[in-house]
């Protein structure tokens, strides 16, 4: 019996673009939408696959292309991705080291075979029939992340995606042979050919998950974490920190700040956006300040922390900065949050108004804030 998934079936008759395609071209809904349907997740957008088409056919519609090397285009109204069925061959290093073959002879099964995981290698045709040649639905039921074919080892991006999926998909496990293929990717030196932006893109998605520690543990198991950072991941305190962020709204840049503050980010394979780099630097400096003052939370320590965290300019970051600094001692967070908030709200207008010299103004404001903190601490 062929299962029908009508909610995912491409609707040629009612689609402004699909209705223009020749009937010889078959349309499939593929990838994440089908996977999420069986995971009982909300399907927000869909990717489509065209079988029986070629580039010449699509070029007449003047569709916007995605990237330079892939036969992928955007739907003119929904901006959902539309790809030509393709096969691929490895000719170089990294995830860009492939040549693609697309023409009307490529079958849907050929295209699904080149995908990374079985759970991503399912398709639904126009009648709503499910095509699942690699048992992706069964692997979802068994909560298993498994490669489609040995060619998984040819693309280092798949290793990063797998680690991210592992963090985001609760109670899933990774197939043993798939782990072996990940280690082959590292042994072949493929990961260094992956751009730092793509590495961060996958890491950041994994860090958004409540189970983000699982991503790091998987990368460590694959030998990828040391390849990315230059160091093994052995910090139990970081694991405890990530566990403490479960269910909270700590932004990814602060999570990354805690994780990477003890790494040399100048030699890291990961390329961090500016906001992440700023968080890493702030937390490095905060740790130095705490060591300098022997972790005594006196007025100088508190003011220095507020300045290092840029909290006078960005007071919304107060709870995030403090949670990242004091994750080992959470009792201090609430007290410090109230104290720094009062410090920031404390008016300095009269000092600014009565002081014209800028250098003297900075010193006066700082001394006044220290006096304010001393009084608050004595209450």
N, C-alpha and C positions, 0 to 999 in steps of 0.2 A: 504493500500500500504506500503510495506517494503522499507524504504529508504536505498540506497546503498552508502557506503563510501569506494570506492575502494582504495583510497590512504592509508587507514589505515588497509586494509585487510591483514592478515598474508599470505605471499606467500610461501606456502609449497614447490611447485615445484622448485623454484629458491633459496631456502635457504638450505645451506649445512648441517644444523642440523635438521631443521624441516622435510626435505624430508626423514630422517631416521626413523621418528616416525611411528608407526603403524597407519593405517587409522582409527582405532577405537578411537584414541585420537584426540580430537577437540582442535583447537588453536584459541585463541581470543586475540585481542589487547584491553587492558583495561586501565582504570584510567586516568592519566593526559593527555595522548596523545589524547584521545577522547574528554576530557573536553576542551583542548586547541584548537582542531579543531573547535568546536562550538563557542569558544571565538574569532575565527579568529586570533589566535596566531600561530607563527611558531612552528611546532611539531619537536623538535630536536631529541628526542629518544622515544622509545616505550617500554612499559612493556607488557609481554605476560602471558596469563593464559592457562594452560593445563587442559582439562576436560577429564576424562576417563583414567587418568594415575595414577600411584602410585610411591612411592619412589624407589621401586625395579626396576621399568622400567627405571627411570632416572639414577640410580646409575651405570648402565652398560655403560653410556656414559662418566663417570668420569668428570662431570661438576664441576666447582668451586662453592661451596656453599656460600651464603651470610648469615652471622650470624650462631648461634648455634641452635636456637629454631624454625626457620622458614623454611618451605620447599620451599626456593627460591634459584635459581641458576643463573649463568651468562652464556649467550650465548657464545659459544667457540670462535666466531669470532667478534661479535659486542659488547660483554659485556653488552648487554641489559638484563634486569631481566626477568627470566622465573619462574613463580610460579605454584605450584600445586593448583588446586581448593581446598579450605579448609573451614571448619567451626571452630568456636572457642567457648570455655566455660570459664567463669571467675571463677578462683579458689583462687586467691590471690589479693594482693594490687598492684597498679601501672600498667603500660602498659605491664609489663612482667608477670603479674599474670594471664596468660591464658594457657589453653591447646588446642592444635589444632588437628583436625581430618581431615586426608586426605586419600582418596582412590578413586577408579574409580567410586564410586556411587555418589560422590558429584557433584551437578549440578552447572552450571554457575550462576544461580539465587541464589543458596545458598551462593556462594562466594561473589556475589555483595551485598547481604544483610548484610554482616559483615563489609562493608566499612563505612567510616565516614559520608561523605556528598553525597547527591543525585547527585551532579555534578561530583563526582568521581566514581559513581556506574553505569557506562555505559560500554558497550563492543561492539566490532565489530568482526564478525566471518570471516571465510575464503572467504565467498562469498561477503563480504562487507556489510552484513546486520547489522543494528544497533539493539542492545538489550538494552532497557532502561526501566526496570521494575519499577523503582522508580521515573520516570518523571524528570530525571536530565536535559534533554534538555529544558523542559518547565521552570524549575527553572533558567536556564541560561538566557532564554528569559525574565523572570520576574526579573532577577538580584537578586536572592534569595539564600542565603546560609542556607541549611536546612539539618537536620540529616536524615539518612536513617531509623533508628529504635531507640527505647528507649535504646538499648545497647550502644549507643553513650556515655552514662554516665559512662560506665565501664572503659573507657580508658582516663586517664588525658592528654595524648599526643594530643588527638583530640581537647581538649580545646585550646591548644597552636597553633595547626595547623589552627583552625578556626579563631583565632585572627589574625594570619599571613595572611590568605587568605583575610580576611576583609580589611586589609591594602593594599594588592596587587591588589585587584579586584575593580576597581573604580566604584562607584555608586551602589555597591551591598549592600543589607541589610541582617540582620540576622533574621531568623525566631524566633518568640517569644518563642515557645516551646523549640527550640534549646538553647536559652539563659537560660531557666529554667533548662535544663539538665546540662549546664555548672555550674550553681550554685550548683546543686546536687553534682557534682564532688568535688567542694570546701568544701561543708558541710560534705562530707564523708571523708575529709582529704586525698584524693587520690594524690593531686598535690605533696606532699612532697616525694612521692615514685618515682617521675620522676627524672631522673638524672640531675644534674646541667648542664652537657654538652648538653643534649637534650633541656633543657629550653633555653640555649643560642643559640643553633642552630636555633630554631624557632624565637627567638627574633631578631637574626642577619638578618635573611631573611626578616622579617618584616621591620627592620630598613633600608633595602636597597630600600624600596618602598618610592616614594614621599609622600605617605599618611601615613607615619609610626605613626603619632599621633593617627590614627584610631585604630591601634593595641593596643596601651596603653589604650585608652579610653574603648575599648572592654574588656580588661583584668580587668580594674577598675570596669566595669559594672558587670562582672562575679564574682567579689570579689577575683580575682586571683592576681591582682597586689600587694595588701597588703600581700597576702600569700607569694609571691615571695620576696618582698623587706622589709617587716615589716612595711611599711608606706603607707598611702594613697597617690595617685597622685593628687595634687591640684595646682601644679605650672603652672600659666598662662604663665610665662616667658619661660618655657620649651616648651610649646605648640607653642609659638611664634617662638622659635628657630627652631623647627622642620618644621614649616611652611616656615621659611626663607631658609631652605635647599632644597626646591622644585626646581628641575631642575639643582641643582649644583652637583659637584662631591665629596662632603665631604665623606670621608671613614667612614665605620660603627664604627671603633674603636673610632673616635672622636665624632660621634653622641652619642655613649654609654657613653663616658667620660662626656659630658655635662649632660646627663640624670642622671647618677649614682654618680656624684661627691658629692652630698649631702646625699647619702645613706651609710649605713655601709655595705661595700661589704664583710666583714668577716662573717656576719650572713645571707647574701643573699642566697637564694636557687639556684641562677644562678651561674654557674662556668664560669668565664671569662678567655679567653686566655690571655697570657702574654702581648701581644700588647695592648689589651683593658685595662687591669689592669694598664699598664704604662700610658695610656692616662688619665684614671680616676685620678691617683695619680698626674700627671702633672697639670691637671686642678684644683685639690684641692689646690695644692701649689701656683698656679698662683693667685687664688682668695685670698689666705692669703697674698701674696706679695702686691697685689693691695690695700687690706685693710690696711696693714702696712704703706704704703706710701700715704694713703688717696686718692687713685686713681689718684695721680699726676704722669703723665708720664714723669718723669725726667730721667736722665741718669742711676741712680741706679735701678729704676723700670724696665726700658727697658732691661738693662743687665741681671738682675735677671730673667726676663721672658724668655729671649733667652737661658739662662742656664737651667732653669727649663724645658723648652720645648725641650731640647737636640738639639737645632737648629743649633749649630755649627757642630754637627756630622750628622745631618739629615736636611739639608737646604730645601729639598723638602717638609718638613712638615710645613714650615713657614706659607703658606696661611691657612692650615687646623687648625693649632694651634691657630692662631690669630682669625680666624672666630669662633672658639669655645670659646675663651676667651672673645671676644668683640661682641658677638652676640646681646647684648643689645644696643651697640653703634657702628654701622657699619661704621660710618664716620672715626673712628680711624684705621680701618683695613688696608686700602690702604697706609696711611701715615706710619704706623708701619711696614708694609711689606717692603716698600722701605728703611726705616731706618735700620731695622735689616739685610736686604740683603746687604746693603753697609757695615755694621759693620762686617758681616761674611767674605765679600770679602776683607776687609782691611788687608793688609799684616802685619804679626807679625814675619816674618823671621829673621829680624835683632835682635829683642829682644831675640828670642830663641838662635840665634847664639852666642850672647854675654853674656848669663847668664847660668852658669853651675849648680847652686843650684836650685833644683826642687821647693822647697818651695818659694824661692825668685822669681823664674820664674813665678809661678802662680800669685803672687802678682803684679809683673811688668806688666804681660799681662792684668790683670784685671784693673789696674790703667790706662794703656794706652788706653784700650777700653772705660773706663769712660771719659777720656779726649777727645777721638774721638767723643763720643756721645755728650758731652758738646758743642763741636765746631759745630757739625751738627745741634744741636737744636738751636744754636744762629744764624744760617744762615737765 
